[in-house]
């Protein structure tokens, strides 16, 4: 029996494991319920990541725009 890491399972999920390891993980997932639970948590987390919408706070955008405006003003010919 192999001890697969979370990293191995993530690679398996993204189909980035070598062919032999892919077969070993697939077989282990059929019989090892603890490993299957870990894998299902990884799948669930992947699905949650896909639904996240990340954007900067408005204050951050305002700070950048203010800095850009200030910089342009400093370098503009009078």
C-alpha positions as CSV (number, residue, x, y, z in Angstrom):
1,X,0.0,0.0,0.0
2,X,1.3,3.4,-0.9
3,X,1.1,6.5,1.2
4,X,-0.1,9.2,-1.1
5,X,0.4,12.8,-0.1
6,X,-2.1,15.6,-0.6
7,X,0.3,16.9,-3.3
8,X,0.0,13.5,-5.1
9,X,-3.8,13.8,-5.0
10,X,-3.8,17.3,-6.3
11,X,-1.5,16.2,-9.2
12,X,-3.9,13.3,-9.8
13,X,-6.8,15.7,-9.9
14,X,-5.2,17.8,-12.5
15,X,-4.0,14.7,-14.4
16,X,-0.4,15.5,-13.9
17,X,0.8,12.2,-12.4
18,X,2.8,9.6,-14.3
19,X,0.7,6.8,-15.8
20,X,1.8,4.2,-13.2
21,X,1.0,6.5,-10.3
22,X,-2.3,7.5,-11.8
23,X,-3.3,3.8,-11.9
24,X,-2.1,3.3,-8.3
25,X,-4.0,6.3,-7.0
26,X,-7.1,5.3,-8.8
27,X,-6.9,1.8,-7.3
28,X,-6.2,3.2,-3.9
29,X,-9.2,5.5,-4.1
30,X,-11.5,2.5,-4.6
31,X,-10.4,0.8,-1.5
32,X,-9.0,3.4,0.9
33,X,-11.9,5.4,2.4
34,X,-9.7,7.8,4.3
35,X,-7.8,8.6,1.1
36,X,-11.1,9.0,-0.8
37,X,-12.3,11.5,1.9
38,X,-9.2,13.5,1.5
39,X,-9.6,13.5,-2.3
40,X,-13.2,14.6,-2.0
41,X,-12.1,17.5,0.2
42,X,-9.6,18.5,-2.4
43,X,-12.3,18.3,-5.1
44,X,-14.6,20.4,-3.0
45,X,-11.9,23.0,-2.4
46,X,-11.2,23.2,-6.1
47,X,-14.9,23.9,-6.8
48,X,-14.9,26.6,-4.2
49,X,-11.8,28.2,-5.8
50,X,-13.6,28.4,-9.1
51,X,-16.5,30.3,-7.6
52,X,-14.3,32.9,-5.8
53,X,-14.4,36.4,-7.3
54,X,-11.4,38.3,-6.2
55,X,-11.0,42.0,-6.7
56,X,-9.1,44.8,-4.9
57,X,-10.8,47.0,-2.3
58,X,-12.0,50.3,-3.7
59,X,-9.6,52.1,-1.3
60,X,-6.7,50.3,-3.0
61,X,-7.9,51.3,-6.5
62,X,-8.3,54.9,-5.2
63,X,-4.8,54.9,-3.8
64,X,-3.3,53.8,-7.1
65,X,-5.2,56.3,-9.1
66,X,-4.2,59.1,-6.6
67,X,-0.6,58.1,-6.8
68,X,-0.7,58.0,-10.6
69,X,-2.4,61.4,-10.8
70,X,0.3,62.8,-8.4
71,X,3.1,61.3,-10.4
72,X,1.8,62.7,-13.7
73,X,1.4,66.2,-12.1
74,X,5.0,66.1,-10.9
75,X,6.4,65.2,-14.3
76,X,4.1,67.4,-16.4
77,X,5.8,70.4,-17.9
78,X,4.5,73.7,-16.5
